[in-house]
């Protein structure tokens, strides 16, 4: 009986855990385009922060080469 309850629960809950309306929409909708633009913007921010960190480490390594112990 418990197994049957689990199967029925699983079957009926798939409506609640399916993808959002944006995922099912057409690619030309404004919400989909806004989500894609947001993803590209966040990737740009991540790239900028990582490149600044790399530049900082490069400058730090150059400065440490000039220091005499």
C-alpha positions in Angstrom: 0.0 0.0 0.0 2.8 2.4 0.8 4.4 1.7 -2.6 1.2 2.5 -4.3 0.9 5.8 -2.4 4.5 6.7 -3.4 3.7 6.0 -7.1 0.5 8.1 -7.0 2.3 10.9 -5.2 5.1 10.9 -7.7 2.7 11.0 -10.7 0.6 13.8 -9.3 3.5 16.0 -8.1 5.1 16.2 -11.6 2.8 19.1 -12.4 4.3 21.1 -9.5 7.9 20.4 -10.2 7.9 20.9 -13.9 9.8 23.8 -15.5 8.7 27.4 -15.3 6.7 29.2 -17.9 9.8 30.9 -19.3 11.3 27.5 -20.1 8.2 26.5 -22.1 7.8 29.8 -23.9 9.0 30.7 -27.3 12.5 32.1 -27.7 11.1 35.4 -29.0 9.3 36.4 -25.8 10.6 39.3 -23.9 10.9 37.3 -20.7 13.2 34.8 -22.4 15.3 37.5 -24.0 15.6 39.2 -20.6 16.7 36.0 -18.9 19.3 35.4 -21.7 20.6 39.0 -21.3 20.8 38.6 -17.6 22.9 35.5 -17.9 25.3 37.2 -20.4 25.6 40.2 -18.0 26.4 38.0 -15.1 29.0 36.1 -17.1 30.6 39.5 -18.0 30.7 40.5 -14.4 32.4 37.2 -13.4 34.9 37.5 -16.2 35.7 41.1 -15.2 36.3 40.2 -11.5 38.4 37.1 -12.4 40.5 39.2 -14.9 41.1 41.9 -12.2 42.2 39.2 -9.7 44.6 37.7 -12.3 46.0 41.2 -13.0 46.5 41.8 -9.3 48.3 38.5 -8.9 50.5 39.3 -11.9 51.4 42.7 -10.5 52.1 41.2 -7.1 54.4 38.6 -8.6 56.3 41.3 -10.5 56.7 43.4 -7.4 57.9 40.5 -5.4 60.7 39.9 -7.9 62.0 43.4 -7.4 62.2 43.1 -3.6 65.6 42.1 -2.1 65.7 40.0 1.0 
